[in-house]
Amino acid sequence: MKRSNEEAVRREEEGKNILASLRAEPQDEASPPRVLVSPPLLVLVGPTAVGKTALSLQIAQNFNGEIISADSRQIYRGLDIGTAKATPEEQVLVPHHLIDIVNPDEVLTLAEFQERAYAAIEAIYQRQRLPLLVGGTGQWVQAVVEGWGVPRVPPDPGLRAALEAEANAVGPEAFHARLAAVDPQAAQKLDARNVRRVIRALEVYHKTGIPISQHQRKTPPPYRILQVGLTMPREALYRRIDQRVDRMMELGLLDEVKRLVEAGYGWHLPAMSGLGYRQMGQYLRGEVSLEEAVALIKKETRRFVRQQYNWFRLDDPRISWFEGSEGLEAIYQKVRGFLETGGWGQTK
């Protein structure tokens, strides 16, 4: 145990030494000119239940970092167990950002998330610390990493209601075909079953007359980025998902959903349509048994994992992938080398 603690302290000091080079230090005349490089941004991605939270905490503690959540469900206050949010104790260990920032009946658009994420990154740099963007919401991660031009089109409840009614009338496939007719590029990226995002794409087109894919031109942000991906064999991941869902039920997921309903949050809200909450809703409305609801959570989470791998592809050369069995040291070496590259300082 003593050796493990000493190793953790050593790694933390290494991280601090590397990040200290973010400060603009004066140079004497005999010194060679310092090469300015873009500040580092570490990005940790991977499917749900793979272990991103635990790994991000360890990296942040060892490299003097702060965590920016890129999870579209962890933004909601009161949705804690079902979103596998970092516990209060974990959030004390490492500063977290963009968690618990809106109520379940409020909307945070992609554009707003992107703006808040960039602001958090800059604030972390001011504190001479390393920003870690961590999450499994691929659209949100890529909006920050690739610098998407996100349409600043506020939601139109009336138009959305009309589009939703049309989707319910014609079915998701036919509704998706309508998007393909006006914006084939966006339609190619969106799953027809993700009706909410198809509605958003059509909403932007109707409000601006310009396809959402044209709004989304990219301007890479001024960061030097390392993307680390955490993965594991699919069957092992599925077992972890099953275990995690069982653990959520033990921790009180059903009671959490009951409290949200009692507080007046309706089933129509996006916050209440997420994994776990939707299925608990089916049980509470008498549509399925509790056992069936739990089985549905596990099934739908596995399907969600397959969708996540469409965003975080194992053959993406921008992502350095590691299996959970490879251990922390290989990841630490990758991060350490990234931070040292380009004149960011030397470790002791």
C-alpha positions as CSV (number, residue, x, y, z in Angstrom):
1,M,0.0,0.0,0.0
2,K,2.9,2.4,0.9
3,R,4.5,1.8,-2.5
4,S,1.2,2.4,-4.3
5,N,0.8,5.7,-2.4
6,E,4.3,6.8,-3.2
7,E,3.7,6.0,-6.9
8,A,0.5,8.1,-6.9
9,V,2.4,11.1,-5.3
10,R,5.2,10.8,-7.8
11,R,2.7,10.8,-10.7
12,E,0.9,13.7,-9.3
13,E,4.1,15.7,-9.0
14,E,5.0,14.8,-12.6
15,G,1.7,16.1,-13.8
16,K,2.1,19.3,-11.9
17,N,5.6,19.8,-13.3
18,I,4.4,19.3,-16.9
19,L,1.4,21.6,-16.5
20,A,3.5,24.3,-14.8
21,S,5.0,24.9,-18.2
22,L,1.7,26.5,-19.3
23,R,2.9,29.7,-17.6
24,A,4.8,32.1,-19.8
25,E,8.2,32.3,-18.1
26,P,10.6,35.1,-18.8
27,Q,13.8,34.2,-20.7
28,D,17.2,35.7,-20.5
29,E,19.0,36.9,-23.6
30,A,21.2,33.8,-23.7
31,S,18.2,31.4,-23.8
32,P,17.0,30.1,-27.1
33,P,13.5,31.4,-28.0
34,R,10.7,29.4,-26.5
35,V,8.5,27.6,-28.9
36,L,4.9,28.3,-28.2
37,V,2.6,25.4,-28.6
38,S,-1.1,25.0,-28.3
39,P,-2.4,24.1,-24.8
40,P,-3.2,20.5,-24.2
41,L,-6.7,19.0,-24.0
42,L,-7.1,15.4,-23.0
43,V,-10.2,13.6,-24.2
44,L,-11.4,10.3,-22.7
45,V,-14.1,8.5,-24.7
46,G,-15.6,5.0,-24.9
47,P,-18.9,3.2,-24.4
48,T,-21.1,3.3,-21.3
49,A,-20.0,1.1,-18.4
50,V,-16.5,0.6,-19.7
51,G,-14.9,2.5,-16.8
52,K,-14.4,6.0,-18.0
53,T,-15.3,7.6,-14.7
54,A,-12.8,5.7,-12.6
55,L,-10.1,6.2,-15.1
56,S,-10.8,9.9,-15.5
57,L,-10.5,10.3,-11.7
58,Q,-7.2,8.6,-11.6
59,I,-5.7,10.5,-14.5
60,A,-7.0,13.9,-13.2
61,Q,-5.5,13.2,-9.7
62,N,-2.2,12.1,-11.2
63,F,-1.8,14.9,-13.8
64,N,-3.3,17.9,-11.9
65,G,-6.5,17.9,-14.0
66,E,-10.2,18.9,-13.8
67,I,-13.0,17.0,-15.5
68,I,-15.5,18.4,-18.0
69,S,-18.4,16.0,-18.5
70,A,-19.6,15.4,-22.0
71,D,-22.6,13.4,-21.1
72,S,-26.0,14.6,-22.3
73,R,-27.8,13.1,-19.3
74,Q,-25.5,14.1,-16.4
75,I,-26.4,17.7,-17.0
76,Y,-29.7,17.2,-15.2
77,R,-30.2,17.8,-11.5
78,G,-31.8,14.9,-9.7
79,L,-30.8,12.3,-12.3
80,D,-28.0,10.7,-10.4
81,I,-28.2,6.9,-10.2
82,G,-29.5,6.2,-13.6
83,T,-26.9,8.4,-15.3
84,A,-24.0,6.9,-13.2
85,K,-23.0,10.4,-12.2
86,A,-19.8,10.8,-10.2
87,T,-20.7,10.7,-6.6
88,P,-20.3,13.7,-4.3
89,E,-17.2,12.1,-2.8
90,E,-15.7,11.7,-6.2
91,Q,-16.5,15.2,-7.1
92,V,-14.6,16.4,-4.0
93,L,-11.5,14.5,-5.1
94,V,-11.5,16.2,-8.6
95,P,-13.3,19.3,-9.7
96,H,-16.1,18.4,-12.2
97,H,-17.8,20.8,-14.7
98,L,-21.1,20.6,-16.6
99,I,-22.7,18.3,-14.2
100,D,-26.0,19.3,-12.5
101,I,-26.4,22.5,-14.5
102,V,-30.1,22.3,-15.6
103,N,-33.4,21.1,-14.2
104,P,-35.0,18.1,-15.8
105,D,-37.6,20.3,-17.6
106,E,-35.0,22.6,-19.0
107,V,-33.1,22.4,-22.3
108,L,-29.4,22.6,-22.9
109,T,-28.7,22.8,-26.6
110,L,-25.6,21.5,-28.3
111,A,-24.5,25.1,-29.0
112,E,-24.9,26.0,-25.3
113,F,-22.9,22.9,-24.3
114,Q,-20.1,23.7,-26.7
115,E,-19.9,27.3,-25.4
116,R,-19.8,26.2,-21.8
117,A,-17.3,23.5,-22.5
118,Y,-14.9,26.0,-24.2
119,A,-15.4,28.4,-21.3
120,A,-14.6,25.6,-18.8
121,I,-11.5,24.7,-20.7
122,E,-10.2,28.2,-20.7
123,A,-10.9,28.6,-17.0
124,I,-9.0,25.4,-16.2
125,Y,-6.0,26.7,-18.2
126,Q,-6.1,29.9,-16.1
127,R,-5.7,27.7,-13.0
128,Q,-2.6,26.0,-14.7
129,R,-4.4,22.7,-14.7
130,L,-5.1,20.0,-17.3
131,P,-8.7,19.9,-18.8
132,L,-10.1,16.4,-19.3
133,L,-13.2,16.2,-21.5
134,V,-14.8,12.9,-20.5
135,G,-18.0,11.3,-21.8
136,G,-19.9,8.9,-24.1
137,T,-22.1,11.4,-25.9
138,G,-20.4,11.3,-29.3
139,Q,-22.1,14.4,-30.7
140,W,-21.1,16.5,-27.8
141,V,-17.5,15.3,-27.7
142,Q,-17.0,15.9,-31.4
143,A,-18.6,19.3,-31.3
144,V,-15.9,20.4,-29.0
145,V,-12.9,18.5,-30.4
146,E,-13.7,19.3,-34.1
147,G,-15.0,22.8,-33.5
148,W,-18.4,22.3,-35.1
149,G,-20.4,25.3,-36.3
150,V,-23.5,24.6,-34.3
151,P,-26.7,26.4,-35.5
152,R,-27.8,29.0,-33.0
153,V,-31.5,28.3,-33.6
154,P,-33.6,28.3,-30.4
155,P,-36.2,25.5,-30.0
156,D,-39.6,26.2,-31.5
157,P,-42.1,24.2,-29.3
158,G,-45.0,24.6,-31.8
159,L,-42.9,23.4,-34.8
160,R,-41.5,20.6,-32.8
161,A,-44.9,19.4,-31.7
162,A,-46.1,19.4,-35.3
163,L,-43.0,17.5,-36.5
164,E,-43.4,15.0,-33.6
165,A,-47.0,14.4,-34.6
166,E,-46.0,13.8,-38.2
167,A,-43.3,11.3,-37.0
168,N,-45.9,9.5,-35.0
169,A,-48.3,9.4,-37.9
170,V,-45.9,8.2,-40.6
171,G,-43.4,6.2,-38.6
172,P,-39.6,6.9,-38.0
173,E,-38.4,5.5,-41.3
174,A,-40.7,7.6,-43.5
175,F,-40.0,10.6,-41.3
176,H,-36.3,10.1,-41.7
177,A,-36.8,9.9,-45.4
178,R,-38.2,13.4,-45.3
179,L,-34.9,14.7,-43.8
180,A,-33.0,12.8,-46.4
181,A,-34.9,14.7,-49.1
182,V,-33.7,18.1,-47.9
183,D,-30.4,17.2,-46.1
184,P,-29.0,13.8,-47.2
185,Q,-25.7,14.4,-45.5
186,A,-27.4,14.9,-42.1
187,A,-29.8,12.0,-42.7
188,Q,-26.8,9.7,-43.4
189,K,-25.4,10.4,-39.9
190,L,-28.7,10.1,-38.0
191,D,-30.3,6.9,-37.0
192,A,-34.0,6.9,-38.1
193,R,-34.9,5.7,-34.6
194,N,-33.5,8.8,-33.1
195,V,-36.6,10.8,-33.9
196,R,-35.7,13.7,-31.5
197,R,-32.5,14.5,-33.5
198,V,-34.3,14.1,-36.8
199,I,-36.8,16.6,-35.6
200,R,-34.0,19.0,-34.6
201,A,-32.5,18.7,-38.1
202,L,-35.8,19.5,-39.8
203,E,-36.5,22.3,-37.3
204,V,-33.2,24.0,-38.3
205,Y,-34.0,23.6,-41.9
206,H,-37.5,25.0,-41.6
207,K,-36.3,28.0,-39.5
208,T,-33.3,29.0,-41.6
209,G,-33.9,27.4,-45.0
210,I,-30.3,26.0,-44.8
211,P,-29.6,22.3,-44.1
212,I,-28.2,21.6,-40.7
213,S,-25.2,19.9,-42.3
214,Q,-24.2,23.3,-43.8
215,H,-24.5,25.0,-40.5
216,Q,-22.1,22.5,-39.0
217,R,-18.9,23.6,-40.8
218,K,-15.9,22.9,-38.6
219,T,-13.3,25.3,-37.2
220,P,-10.8,23.3,-35.2
221,P,-10.3,24.7,-31.7
222,P,-6.8,26.1,-30.6
223,Y,-5.8,23.1,-28.6
224,R,-3.4,20.2,-28.9
225,I,-5.7,17.2,-28.4
226,L,-5.1,13.7,-27.3
227,Q,-8.1,11.4,-27.5
228,V,-7.8,8.2,-25.4
229,G,-10.4,5.5,-25.9
230,L,-11.3,2.9,-23.4
231,T,-12.8,-0.4,-24.7
232,M,-13.1,-4.1,-23.9
233,P,-14.5,-7.2,-25.6
234,R,-18.2,-6.9,-26.3
235,E,-19.3,-9.8,-24.1
236,A,-17.2,-8.6,-21.2
237,L,-18.8,-5.1,-21.6
238,Y,-22.3,-6.6,-21.7
239,R,-21.6,-8.4,-18.4
240,R,-20.5,-5.1,-16.9
241,I,-23.7,-3.4,-18.2
242,D,-25.8,-6.1,-16.6
243,Q,-24.0,-5.8,-13.3
244,R,-24.2,-2.0,-13.4
245,V,-28.0,-2.0,-14.0
246,D,-28.4,-4.4,-11.1
247,R,-26.3,-2.1,-8.9
248,M,-28.4,0.9,-10.0
249,M,-31.6,-0.9,-8.8
250,E,-29.9,-1.7,-5.5
251,L,-29.0,1.9,-5.1
252,G,-32.6,3.0,-5.6
253,L,-33.1,3.9,-9.2
254,L,-36.8,3.2,-8.9
255,D,-37.2,5.6,-6.0
256,E,-35.2,8.2,-7.8
257,V,-37.6,8.1,-10.7
258,K,-40.6,8.2,-8.3
259,R,-39.2,11.4,-6.7
260,L,-38.8,13.0,-10.1
261,V,-42.4,12.2,-11.0
262,E,-43.7,13.4,-7.7
263,A,-41.8,16.7,-8.3
264,G,-43.9,17.2,-11.4
265,Y,-41.5,16.1,-14.2
266,G,-43.5,14.5,-17.0
267,W,-42.6,11.5,-19.1
268,H,-42.6,13.6,-22.2
269,L,-39.4,15.4,-21.1
270,P,-36.1,14.4,-22.8
271,A,-34.6,14.0,-19.4
272,M,-37.2,11.3,-18.6
273,S,-36.7,9.4,-21.8
274,G,-33.1,8.4,-21.0
275,L,-32.0,4.8,-20.3
276,G,-33.3,3.6,-17.0
277,Y,-35.8,6.4,-16.6
278,R,-38.0,5.5,-19.6
279,Q,-38.1,1.8,-18.5
280,M,-38.9,2.6,-14.9
281,G,-41.7,4.8,-16.3
282,Q,-43.1,1.9,-18.2
283,Y,-43.2,-0.1,-14.9
284,L,-44.7,2.7,-12.9
285,R,-47.5,3.2,-15.5
286,G,-48.2,-0.6,-15.4
287,E,-47.1,-1.4,-18.9
288,V,-44.4,-3.9,-17.8
289,S,-43.4,-5.8,-14.7
290,L,-40.4,-4.6,-12.7
291,E,-38.4,-7.6,-13.9
292,E,-39.3,-6.8,-17.5
293,A,-38.3,-3.2,-17.0
294,V,-34.9,-4.1,-15.7
295,A,-34.4,-6.5,-18.6
296,L,-35.3,-3.7,-21.0
297,I,-32.7,-1.4,-19.5
298,K,-30.0,-4.0,-20.1
299,K,-31.2,-4.6,-23.6
300,E,-31.5,-1.0,-24.6
301,T,-28.1,-0.2,-23.0
302,R,-26.5,-2.8,-25.2
303,R,-28.1,-1.3,-28.2
304,F,-26.9,2.2,-27.1
305,V,-23.3,0.8,-26.9
306,R,-23.5,-0.2,-30.5
307,Q,-24.5,3.3,-31.4
308,Q,-21.7,4.8,-29.4
309,Y,-19.2,2.8,-31.4
310,N,-20.5,4.5,-34.5
311,W,-19.3,7.8,-33.0
312,F,-16.1,6.4,-31.5
313,R,-14.8,4.0,-34.1
314,L,-12.1,1.6,-33.2
315,D,-10.4,2.3,-36.5
316,D,-10.4,6.1,-36.0
317,P,-6.7,7.1,-36.2
318,R,-7.4,10.1,-33.9
319,I,-8.2,7.9,-30.9
320,S,-5.6,5.9,-29.0
321,W,-7.5,2.9,-27.9
322,F,-6.7,0.9,-24.8
323,E,-8.4,-2.2,-23.4
324,G,-9.3,-2.2,-19.7
325,S,-7.0,-5.2,-19.2
326,E,-3.9,-3.3,-20.4
327,G,-3.7,-1.5,-17.1
328,L,-3.1,2.2,-16.2
329,E,0.6,2.4,-16.8
330,A,0.3,2.2,-20.6
331,I,-2.3,5.0,-20.5
332,Y,-0.1,7.1,-18.1
333,Q,2.8,6.7,-20.5
334,K,0.7,7.9,-23.4
335,V,-0.6,10.9,-21.5
336,R,2.9,11.8,-20.1
337,G,4.5,11.6,-23.5
338,F,1.7,13.8,-25.0
339,L,2.2,16.5,-22.3
340,E,5.9,16.5,-22.7
341,T,5.8,16.8,-26.5
342,G,6.4,20.2,-27.9
343,G,8.3,21.9,-25.1
344,W,5.7,21.4,-22.4
345,G,8.3,20.7,-19.8
346,Q,10.2,17.7,-18.4
347,T,9.1,15.3,-15.6
348,K,11.4,14.8,-12.7
